[in-house]
Amino acid sequence: MLELSYNSISGSLRTDIGDLLPELYFLSMFSNELVGEIPASLANASAMQTINLGENNLVSVVPADLGALRELAHLGLSVNMLQAATPSEWQFLDALTNCSKLQVLHMYHNDLSGELPASVANLSTELLWLDFAYNRISGTIPSGIGSVAGLTTLRLEANNFTGVIPESVGLLTDMCQMLLYENRLTGTIPSSLGNLAKMTHLELSQNELVGELPPSLASCGSLAYLSVGGNRLTGTIPAQVFTISAMSNILNLSNNFLSSELPMEVGHRRNIPILDLSNNRLTGAIPATIGLCQMLQGLYLDGNLLSGGVPPSLFGDLKGLEELDMSRNNLSGEFPRVLQDMRYLRLLNLSFNRLAGEVPVKGVFANATAVHLTGNDDLCGGIGELHLPPCAGQAAATDPSLAVKLAVPIVCIAFAAVVVCVSLLAWRRKKASPKVATPMEEQHPKVSYAELSTATNRFSPSNLIGEAWRGGCTRSPARTRGGGSTLTLLQRLNAAVDVASALDYLHNDCEVPIAHCDLKLSNVLLDGDMVARVGDFGLARFLDSAEPRG
């Protein structure tokens, strides 16, 4: 026994390995870095039962000499670069028909091409696993494949097989997995597949199969995974398909031409996690019974002709739904707001329908990248990133972030409008009405220039309140442009407000707070527009954050 799997062994196998180890019965060097050819001398180890050289870099053809190993039960040569194109290069398969105890033949992911020899039907009746997936094999599947009666797994996916699926596959009554996807198979799905009561996994997608889905599949009582997507199937979906009790993995009927209404029996599949019926020609309303599929994680009904509304009861028990796609249908009616309560929903596509109403902002709807609603012209609301119009009468506060964004400019604009209106009104009244003495002015009668000159000893500096700046831009608040009139009450009030604003700026808006320390009337000057200015900062000082700013 020689077990050297999962190492980094490089180089090639000795060509005389079978001569050196004639009693070797187990050779496994899986997942290494072997190169070169498979030694034909392995045929001299007549007791050999297992050869596993998968996941290496072996090349050339498989030696037909291996057919001399009568005890061989397991031959694993997958994930290499082995070749076969001509009948002579496929002779190894003919030779393996002599290995009557062969149970496993792994040849997937090599460079095999040409046609699969008909001799595959003559392999051991004890063969359980036959795997030629991910090669470039062409031609038809040999019609005698049903003769390999013990097969439990048949993997021929991702090749270039053409022609029909042989009816003889119905003879493989022990079959568990049949994977024929990604080929170019034509014809109909054999009704004989209904004989395979043990089959759990049937994968026929991405071919060119036609006709109807055979109701006989309902007899496959163990079928948990059924995928026939990407073909050209027509007709209705047999209600019997939804009655398969073991269906608990995937049901994929997408990308066909299936028509008529979706059967109510769809609700019988309560344990199925993935239901994909997209891109067909299904009509009618969505059966509310889908809501009984409690384990559903992905529901894909997009690209059909479904109509009617989306009843909230549809999602009653779908607590674990993660992806929902019902886009490109003719759905109408009120938007299903109940979707915002589905805590695991992470992808929602309802685009290109005729849904109407308000879109929620909670749950999945809080993430614009997870929601697709394009093509529903009567929707409104939602978060701003969805770019939907606001609903009639909808408060801006529905979206807190949007409310903040809108409130600030609205308040500012309103305040500015009020100030402008008040200013214009005051200006118009001033222009239109004769000057009326205020109560303050009545209490303090006007004084002539001569009287003022005499009273102030010809305007002696000792009697001035404030000083005029000789530059001509500002003047004392005690003197106005006429030189002989006093300030009105409104002018004095405005001057006081100007001074207070200046102090507020110094105390609170400067990078370092400033205290003037010498505020008096003589340090308050008026400019040409009668705006008060605070001057003379000779005693001003910077304040620490701990000092009072009063």
Number of C-alpha atoms within 10 A of each C-alpha: 12 11 11 15 17 13 11 12 15 12 12 15 14 14 15 14 17 19 15 14 14 17 14 20 17 17 18 17 21 22 19 19 17 23 17 17 19 22 18 16 19 25 21 21 21 18 16 24 19 20 20 19 24 24 22 21 21 25 17 15 20 21 20 18 17 26 20 18 23 19 18 25 20 20 20 19 24 24 21 21 20 21 19 22 17 13 14 11 18 23 19 18 22 19 18 25 20 19 20 19 19 25 20 21 19 19 23 23 21 23 20 26 19 19 20 22 16 15 17 19 19 18 24 23 17 17 22 20 19 21 20 22 24 21 20 20 25 19 17 19 22 18 15 16 23 19 18 21 20 19 26 19 21 21 20 23 24 21 21 21 26 18 16 19 21 18 16 16 23 18 19 25 19 18 26 19 20 20 19 23 24 21 22 21 26 18 17 17 22 18 14 17 24 18 21 22 19 18 24 21 22 20 19 24 24 21 22 21 26 18 16 17 22 18 14 16 23 21 18 22 19 19 26 20 20 21 19 23 25 21 22 21 26 17 15 17 22 18 15 16 25 19 17 19 17 16 25 21 19 20 22 20 24 24 22 22 21 26 17 15 17 20 17 14 16 21 19 18 25 20 19 22 21 21 22 19 24 24 22 23 21 25 18 15 16 22 17 17 18 24 21 20 25 20 20 26 19 20 19 19 23 24 21 23 20 25 18 16 17 20 17 15 15 18 22 17 15 21 18 16 24 19 18 20 19 23 24 21 23 20 26 17 16 18 24 20 15 15 21 16 14 18 14 15 22 17 18 20 18 22 21 20 22 22 24 17 17 21 23 22 18 16 16 22 23 17 15 16 13 14 18 17 19 16 15 19 16 18 21 21 22 22 22 15 10 19 12 19 14 18 16 9 6 11 11 17 12 15 16 11 12 13 13 12 12 13 13 10 11 11 11 11 12 11 12 12 12 12 12 12 12 12 12 12 12 12 11 11 12 11 10 9 8 8 9 8 11 12 9 10 14 10 9 10 9 11 12 10 12 10 10 13 13 10 12 13 11 12 12 10 11 8 11 15 16 19 19 21 13 8 7 9 12 20 24 21 26 21 18 16 10 7 9 15 14 18 16 14 13 10 15 16 12 15 21 15 14 17 19 14 12 15 18 16 13 18 20 12 12 10 8 13 18 21 18 17 12 14 17 12 15 19 19 26 25 23 16 12 8 18 18 26 18 19 14 15 14 9 10 13 13 13 14 11 9 6 9 9 14 7
